[in-house]
Amino acid sequence: MELSNGSFTPPFRVYGKDFMEISFATFLQGITSNPVLLVTVVLTLGVIFVNGWTDAPNAIATCVTTRCMGTRAAIWMSACFNFLGVFIMTQINNSVASTISNMVDFGGNTREALIALCAALFSIVVYSVGASFFGIPTSESHSLIAGLTGAAIAIQNGVGGVNMEEWAKVIYGLVLSLVLGFVSGFVICKLVGIICGGMDRRKTNGFFRGAQIFGAAAMSFMHGAQDGQKFIGVLFLGVAFANGLNGVSGAETPIWLMLMCSIIMAAGTSVGGEKIIKSVGMDMVKLEKYQGFSADLAGAFCLLLSSLFGIPVSTTHTKTSAIMGVGAVRRLSAINLGVVKEMMLTWIFTFPGCGLISFLMAKLFITLF
């Protein structure tokens, strides 16, 4: 049965116009009665799994390549702290999820809005596969933002569907991930070098072995906090549309949704990522233990700052910028500038590329369904 505005009749409890309460049982009932919501949930969970598989290993790359931890042990540690990051940080401060949810306006027809959201998620898959085939670097975070934006423009027939105030935070995120990541890595590494410069190398190596494990755990925690919240925002938006609501203003994220997203991300992390670990931890800059710790601490600091202010950033770009800052302490030539080129190509291709695919998919899906 459909409501007058085109939305499906939901089994969720709604209070007023802006608040809803969802139990896990009613959520399951909702996805079994609404095929579009089911597809949206499956696609979102799939992207979360891939994110845990491909992005989370960046958090432990330096810890593994400096031989502070074995690969499998580090992966399982990262999976645990990704879980904790999603679960704990969402309860403390869910501003990143709110930014993602409020970044776009899909209009008053919530049935079409849910179809457009499904098209946006499908476009991420299409773009990622195509980019991989042509060797174009990708970022799930930026693909998600571009996909949502393209679908909103399609359904609203113009940029009126984009909340520019919230979207501006994406630009802030680009600056944070590159400039602040680089500067933080440089400053922290420089300070550590000054403080420990006259100490016995054998003693400091022992200390930084443990410190780097702590830093990798902190990076994993903040990766879960940042990327987990992005996809929680998308899932909650889909549930709101299925519930006949135009947004999630005033709604509280249920604990079971945090748990579901964190478990899926942790499962993706546990799959592996040895190739990514080698690429980030070894191919870009050759690091010693104190340098790896400095990069992890700088990256975690930048992610924490952006999470508290509700700024969505790419954890991959934040970590790689921090590593480049650490490498610059030694000499600028120690940095692999090819990595910088890849980051720039990601920004150049992802936003217009994924956004255009999402626009076309949204138009097609709304016409067909």
Secondary structure, 3 states (H helix, E strand, C coil): CECCCCCECCCCEEECCCEEECCHHHHHHHHHHCHHHHHHHHHHHHHHHHHHHHCCHHHHHHHHHCCCCCHHHHHHHHHHHHHHHHHHHHHHCCHHHHHHHHCECCCCCHHHHHHHHHHHHHHHHHHHHHHHHHCCCCCHHHHHHHHHHHHHHHHHCCHHHECHHHHHHHHHHHHHHHHHHHHHHHHHHHHHHHHHCCCCHHHHHHHHHHHHHHHHHHHHHHHHHHHHHHHHHHHHHHHHHHCCCCCCCCCCCCHHHHHHHHHHHHHHHHHCCHHHHHHHHHHCCCCCHHHHHHHHHHHHHHHHHHHHCCCCCCHHHHHHHHHHHHHHHHCHHHCCHHHHHHHHHHHHHHHHHHHHHHHHHHHHHHHHC
